[in-house]
Amino acid sequence: MPALTGLEIFRDFLLVRTLAPPNTMAHFHWSEFTFAATISSVTTAEIIGLSLALLVMLAGLIGNLIPGVPGTPLILIAAVIHRLCFGPASVSNTVLLILVVLTLLALIFDFVASWYGANKFGATWRGALGAVLGGIVGIFFNLPGIILGPFIGATLLELYGGREWKPAAKAGLGATLGFFAGIVGKSCISVVMILLFTLNVILRSVH
């Protein structure tokens, strides 16, 4: 069946509503009419605003992979700015509060995962710091650098602190595992935040 234009949908809707018996529901092209009316209720500014917010959130999600970049807080900031700009057509107060809680949860998880991984394998603060520094340097060496950089950095700083090679390597491994566990946790929470924000904004924009 060929697609109907907006005028044809509106014409058919009025025709069926006029000819239908009283107290009966006219279903002819009702879904297409509802869809067209829903789309027309969303303004161009709202579409552009949501797109820009999602771009910033995507940058925040990618930022979780880069040590030192506050990726999850960036997602929250994008949601807050969108709310300030679009008010009722933006995220609700309840969902915004949930995003704040998820942001705090991501930061806490990142800290706990890094601390637990380092502590479990006997790493000191030098190992944890070395994993972060190694991760930053490793970015410039593509995937192998991203994977090996934290381990090399943690191990070298543990060696610099006076530890023998074997315990230093073990501590470096623990710091690295905690480092990557934090990244995975933050990224998963960030995906949930983005999906929650997007669905809530779309639902509020079309009603």
Steps between C-alpha positions, in 0.01 A plus 500: 500500500657838399577746777240768561575870513413707805199658325369160390529362851318799643229476229443130563493556874227767469306288251494191721419702810206654314359176354567270795197406713470678836689350794728295273874540454622580150825313434558589135860629467483590869857386571637700206308810608623465857858455384483807276351709779766380743787586267360845428485576873880480530667825401818535299670663798418199718643259242820705469526536878464127557754426225756736652444357848550147368822603323637637827388184680671286238818700560458429870456128433819493294669710767454214746768316305749783552657529847436831667202596283176541704282317250204419723473851651508636144190295419325643806601856407354453150170382654488795741568755225234339280252526786584869555451573130183302429319475833188279480613354166819374660580238760274479806610587854479137603718374216743787551535397864560141388774625267666680791491182708639293210782752452598473866472122476733496199761711679481285811521179298803628312679585824406175675594282201839668467566479873387138530701382201812672627451389860419140407833457321704704742537818295571832664386845400792502258352207310159663477656826382722315255198324348332835435814659356572191292145510367541863394828431320362179350228693316765621255600141414160374385344183642821329622592817688157528659519139621864484607553862602330477841689182588839639394439829681387330821789255498763767432380722785492202736859422397590865549360471854759234579308175445646194334397407146259218585294678769513818294357317197232337716407837647499650151260230383264571789505873439435438130207266563344751738558775246320312223222385732434863581483587130254218427280595796494869410425423136207270583348758733553770237310297239209460742503877566494586130216258423298618800545864404415443133185297561373741764556807283330340197197394703464845658549680169220318318240543774 
